[in-house]
Amino acid sequence: MTISTKGRYALRIMMDLAGHLGEISRLKDIASRQEISEKYMEQIIAVLNKAGYVRSTRGAQGGYQIARAPKEYTVGMILRLTEGSLAPVECLAENALPCGRSGKCATVEIYKRIYDAVNNVIDNTTLQDLLDIEREKAVHDYVI
């Protein structure tokens, strides 16, 4: 399982908006802060907007802001929205076709454990948790 740039960037965009809570951020500003192509970001923000994760405001002072509090978004919500299934193997994905080997497959058990562990982490980590980690890292990132 590899998380694509789309998923990684969606998480960074949501963290950026969460870090600027209550503010309206222009696409250009988010792209600059996150070092993401504005064109690519437009595609990702459209997905986030359609899902109701962000709100858009039109006009000269328009832009985007997070729709709810950072603690209400899990990493899992954002990654599943942009990535789809995060299953490590196809047979564990939602709506997977039945596998003829499922009854005798021993390796699927290890893949289930991996999938459960990943889901446990991403479903129990919020944007607020990530912001707290980011702030903690910033405190220790100083030069004398």
Residue, then its C-alpha position, 0 to 999 in steps of 0.5 A: m500500500t502506497i499513499s499517492t501524492k493526491g492523498r498526501y497533498a490532501l492531508r497537507i491542504m487540510m492541515d494547512l487550513a486547520g492551522h489557519l482556522g477561522e481564516i479564508s485562505r486563497l489557493k495561491d497562498i496554500a500552494s505556496r505554503q505547502e509547495i504544491s502545484e496550484k493546478y494539481m491542488e485545484q483538483i484535490i480541493a475540488v474533491l475536498n469541497k464536494a465532500g464538504y470537508v472545506r468551504s469555498t468563498r467566492g469573490a475578491q476576498g474568497g478562498y477556502q477554509i476548513a468546514r469543521a474543527p480539526k479534531e473532527y477529521t481523522v486522517g482515515m477520512i481524508l485518505r479514504l476520500t482521496e485514495g479509495s481503499l487502503a487495503p494492502v491486497e485486493c481481496l481485502a478491499e471493499n467490494a472485492l471480488p470473491c477469491g477462490r483461495s480465501g478459505k485456505c489462504a494463510t497469507v491473508e491473515i497477515y494482510k488483515r493484521i496489517y490492514d487493521a493496524v493501519n486503520n487503527v492508526i489513521d482512524n484514531t489520528t485527527l488533524q488536531d493531533l497532526l497539528d499538535i505534532e507539527r507544533e511540537k516539532a517546530v518548538h525543537d526546530y531552532v538554530i543558535 
